[in-house]
Amino acid sequence: MKILVACEESQAVTKELRKLGHEAYSCDLIECSGGHPEWHIKQDVIPLLNGKCSFYTCDGIQHKILSKWDLIIAHPPCTHLSSTGQWAYKKGKPISLREDAVDFFMKFVNADCDRIAIENPVGIMSTRYQKPNQIIHPWQFGDEAEKTTCLWLKGLPKLQPTKIVGKGETFDYVNPKTGGIKHYPKWMMDALKAKTPEERSRLRSKTFPGIALAMATQWTNVPNLIDLVEKID
């Protein structure tokens, strides 16, 4: 299968797809941190969404896709879409940033591809577009961590949990002004220790290994995905 993994610098999903023999490419505006520049496209992903395109990977090699992509897995940035970030707009953050993010999300929804998965945390797309088809957590796929992950699916079955484990460590944060207590998973607290906002954002958005493996195996190893989806629905 020819597969586009959009907005993925970590290459977590791309590497699992490549292990299975698929022609998968990660695409992002920044360099990849997954160690495989020969699979990474550093450019705006929008011109590539409908397939029938050519592009260069970061090793300088040109590739051509002669038809539509067989599968698109997208991880659009959640900074302006997540529920936790909406307070900033009440304090004067430009609404145009949020509207641009919504428009970017919808570009994936409307891409000319029969099989599409869009991943994001809980946020405004549940009302601006529609509720997600599925909500998953890393602890359902072998990683001891809690991270609410929404999936909007087209032509794909819901992911089936592969290994239920504990939900991992959490830390209590006491707001010095209100005295209120919030519980944060360890992975998030570790990400907040990063030196720059860009690095914190990358760490928060990385796909956990178990989920990446499930996406790669379950969404490419089904004889007739469309028939299966119809049966599930």
C-alpha positions as CSV (number, residue, x, y, z in Angstrom):
1,M,0.0,0.0,0.0
2,K,1.1,3.6,-0.6
3,I,0.5,5.5,2.6
4,L,0.8,9.1,3.6
5,V,1.3,9.8,7.3
6,A,0.7,13.6,7.7
7,C,2.1,15.9,10.3
8,E,4.4,13.2,11.8
9,E,8.0,14.2,12.5
10,S,8.5,11.3,14.9
11,Q,7.9,8.7,12.2
12,A,6.4,6.4,14.8
13,V,3.6,5.1,12.6
14,T,5.6,5.4,9.4
15,K,8.3,3.0,10.7
16,E,5.8,0.4,11.7
17,L,4.2,0.6,8.3
18,R,7.6,0.2,6.6
19,K,8.3,-2.9,8.7
20,L,5.3,-4.4,7.1
21,G,6.5,-3.6,3.6
22,H,4.3,-0.7,2.8
23,E,5.5,2.4,0.9
24,A,4.8,4.8,3.6
25,Y,6.0,8.4,3.9
26,S,5.9,10.8,6.9
27,C,5.3,14.5,6.0
28,D,5.9,17.6,8.2
29,L,7.2,21.1,7.9
30,I,10.1,20.2,10.1
31,E,12.9,17.6,10.0
32,C,12.1,14.2,11.2
33,S,13.4,12.8,14.5
34,G,12.6,9.2,13.6
35,G,16.0,8.6,11.9
36,H,14.7,7.9,8.4
37,P,15.0,11.0,6.2
38,E,14.6,8.7,3.1
39,W,11.0,8.3,4.2
40,H,10.3,11.9,5.2
41,I,8.8,14.7,3.1
42,K,9.6,18.2,4.5
43,Q,6.9,20.4,3.0
44,D,3.3,21.5,3.2
45,V,1.2,18.3,3.1
46,I,-1.9,19.9,1.4
47,P,-0.7,19.6,-2.2
48,L,-0.1,15.9,-1.6
49,L,-3.4,14.9,-0.1
50,N,-5.2,13.8,-3.3
51,G,-2.3,11.7,-4.5
52,K,-1.3,11.8,-8.2
53,C,1.8,13.9,-7.2
54,S,5.5,13.9,-7.1
55,F,7.8,15.0,-4.2
56,Y,11.3,14.7,-2.8
57,T,12.2,13.0,0.4
58,C,14.9,14.5,2.6
59,D,17.6,12.3,1.1
60,G,17.0,14.2,-2.2
61,I,15.2,11.3,-4.0
62,Q,12.2,12.1,-6.1
63,H,9.1,9.9,-5.8
64,K,5.9,9.8,-7.8
65,I,2.4,8.6,-6.7
66,L,0.4,7.8,-9.9
67,S,-3.0,7.3,-8.2
68,K,-4.7,8.2,-5.0
69,W,-3.1,7.2,-1.7
70,D,-4.3,3.9,-0.4
71,L,-4.4,5.3,3.2
72,I,-3.9,8.6,4.9
73,I,-3.2,8.8,8.6
74,A,-3.1,12.4,9.8
75,H,-2.0,14.0,13.0
76,P,-2.9,17.7,12.5
77,P,-1.5,20.1,15.1
78,C,-3.8,20.4,18.1
79,T,-2.6,23.7,19.6
80,H,-5.6,25.6,18.5
81,L,-8.1,22.8,18.5
82,S,-7.8,21.1,21.9
83,S,-10.2,21.8,24.7
84,T,-7.3,22.7,27.0
85,G,-6.2,25.6,24.8
86,Q,-9.5,27.3,24.3
87,W,-9.2,29.5,27.3
88,A,-6.6,31.6,25.5
89,Y,-9.2,32.8,23.0
90,K,-11.3,34.3,25.8
91,K,-8.2,36.3,26.8
92,G,-7.7,37.8,23.3
93,K,-5.8,35.2,21.3
94,P,-6.6,35.8,17.6
95,I,-9.6,33.7,16.5
96,S,-8.1,33.5,13.0
97,L,-5.5,31.0,14.4
98,R,-8.3,28.7,15.5
99,E,-10.2,29.0,12.2
100,D,-7.1,28.3,10.2
101,A,-6.6,25.1,12.3
102,V,-10.2,24.0,11.7
103,D,-9.7,24.6,8.0
104,F,-6.5,22.5,8.0
105,F,-8.2,19.7,9.8
106,M,-11.1,19.7,7.3
107,K,-8.6,19.4,4.4
108,F,-7.9,15.9,5.6
109,V,-11.6,15.1,6.0
110,N,-12.2,16.1,2.4
111,A,-9.1,14.5,0.8
112,D,-9.7,12.3,-2.2
113,C,-8.8,9.0,-0.4
114,D,-11.0,6.0,0.4
115,R,-9.3,5.3,3.8
116,I,-8.5,8.2,6.1
117,A,-7.8,8.4,9.9
118,I,-7.4,11.7,11.7
119,E,-6.0,11.8,15.2
120,N,-6.4,14.6,17.7
121,P,-7.1,15.1,21.4
122,V,-10.5,16.1,22.8
123,G,-11.3,19.5,21.3
124,I,-13.6,21.7,19.2
125,M,-13.7,19.4,16.2
126,S,-16.3,17.3,18.0
127,T,-18.7,20.2,17.5
128,R,-17.2,22.0,14.5
129,Y,-17.2,18.8,12.5
130,Q,-18.6,15.7,14.2
131,K,-17.9,13.5,17.2
132,P,-15.0,11.1,16.8
133,N,-15.7,7.5,15.7
134,Q,-13.5,6.2,18.5
135,I,-11.6,7.4,21.6
136,I,-8.6,5.4,22.7
137,H,-5.8,5.4,25.3
138,P,-2.2,4.1,25.2
139,W,-2.9,1.7,28.1
140,Q,-5.2,-0.2,25.8
141,F,-2.3,-1.0,23.6
142,G,0.5,-2.0,26.0
143,D,1.8,1.4,27.1
144,E,1.2,2.3,30.7
145,A,0.0,5.9,30.1
146,E,-3.3,7.7,29.9
147,K,-3.8,10.0,26.9
148,T,-7.2,10.6,25.5
149,T,-6.9,10.2,21.8
150,C,-9.8,10.8,19.4
151,L,-10.0,9.1,16.0
152,W,-12.1,10.3,13.0
153,L,-12.3,7.4,10.5
154,K,-13.3,7.0,6.9
155,G,-13.3,3.5,5.3
156,L,-11.5,2.1,8.3
157,P,-12.5,-0.1,11.3
158,K,-12.1,1.0,14.8
159,L,-8.8,-0.1,16.4
160,Q,-9.1,-3.1,18.6
161,P,-7.2,-3.0,21.9
162,T,-4.1,-5.3,21.8
163,K,-3.0,-5.4,25.5
164,I,-4.7,-3.8,28.5
165,V,-2.2,-2.6,31.1
166,G,-2.1,-0.1,34.0
167,K,-2.8,3.6,33.3
168,G,0.7,4.6,34.5
169,E,2.0,7.1,37.0
170,T,0.2,10.4,37.7
171,F,1.3,13.6,39.4
172,D,-0.8,16.1,41.4
173,Y,-0.5,19.7,40.6
174,V,-1.7,22.2,43.1
175,N,-2.7,25.6,41.7
176,P,-0.9,28.2,43.9
177,K,-3.7,30.7,43.3
178,T,-6.8,28.6,43.8
179,G,-5.6,25.6,45.7
180,G,-7.2,23.4,43.2
181,I,-5.6,20.0,42.4
182,K,-5.2,18.6,38.9
183,H,-3.9,15.2,38.0
184,Y,-1.4,14.9,35.2
185,P,0.1,11.7,33.7
186,K,3.8,11.3,34.0
187,W,4.5,11.5,30.2
188,M,2.9,15.0,30.2
189,M,4.9,16.2,33.1
190,D,8.1,15.0,31.5
191,A,7.1,16.8,28.3
192,L,6.5,20.1,30.2
193,K,10.2,19.9,31.4
194,A,11.4,20.5,27.8
195,K,13.3,23.8,27.3
196,T,11.4,25.2,24.4
197,P,7.7,25.4,23.5
198,E,8.4,23.7,20.2
199,E,10.1,20.7,21.9
200,R,7.2,20.5,24.5
201,S,4.7,20.4,21.7
202,R,6.6,17.6,19.8
203,L,6.8,15.5,23.0
204,R,3.2,15.9,23.7
205,S,2.1,15.0,20.2
206,K,4.2,11.8,19.8
207,T,2.3,8.6,19.1
208,F,2.8,5.9,21.7
209,P,4.5,2.7,20.3
210,G,1.5,0.4,20.9
211,I,-0.9,2.7,19.1
212,A,1.5,3.1,16.2
213,L,1.8,-0.6,15.9
214,A,-2.0,-1.1,16.0
215,M,-2.6,1.5,13.4
216,A,-0.1,-0.1,11.1
217,T,-1.2,-3.7,11.4
218,Q,-5.0,-3.3,11.8
219,W,-5.5,-0.7,9.1
220,T,-3.5,-2.5,6.4
221,N,-4.1,-6.2,7.1
222,V,-7.8,-6.4,6.4
223,P,-8.9,-8.2,3.1
224,N,-11.8,-5.9,2.5
225,L,-11.9,-2.9,4.7
226,I,-15.0,-1.3,3.3
227,D,-17.1,-4.4,3.8
228,L,-15.8,-4.8,7.4
229,V,-16.6,-1.2,8.2
230,E,-20.2,-1.7,6.9
231,K,-20.6,-4.8,9.1
232,I,-19.2,-2.9,12.2
233,D,-21.5,0.1,11.6
